[in-house]
Structure formats: structure tokens, C-alpha cells
């Protein structure tokens, strides 16, 4: 089933939550990082 699609959406969707969970943990430990991460994720126009 993963022969036609070179980039499977399953691993990508799993890597996103994993990275987010790690960042969230760091954010919880460092409140100053929250602003930096939020600004980077939100990217105001």
C-alpha cells in the first residue's frame, strides 16, 4: 500500500507530534522559550 506513495503520511504525522511533545516539555521547563516557540509557530504577518 506504500509502494505508490514514496512519502508516507503516517511517519510524517508521527514525527510532528513527537517533535511537538518534546518542544512542549522544554517549553514547560523554560517559560521564556514559550514566547520564542509561539512566535516561530504562529509567525504573525
PyMOL commands that set and color helices and strands:
alter all, ss='L'
color gray80, all
select helices_A, chain A and resi 9-29+31-42
alter helices_A, ss='H'
color red, helices_A
deselect
rebuild
show_as cartoon
